[in-house]
């Protein structure tokens, strides 16, 4: 057997090996949480830990349109002071 045919066959196999696909299968997106809008990203602009609005896929910010949250309850009374 001639070596140039063997080299040609090896070169052909090497060239065709680039055509194989080793991509991971596409998984479905996880379900969105309660109150979330699919396809958006939540935004916390003032850094208080609560979502103030969301960004859509085109990059536009949308503020949450809802009533303000109630104030936190007052702190409990201290145990210091006169006991009677």
Protein Blocks (a to p, Z undefined) as FASTA:
>chain_A
ZZklmmmmmmmmmmmmmmpccbdcddddddddehiaehiacddfkonopafbdcdfkopa
cddddddddddddddddfedjdZZ
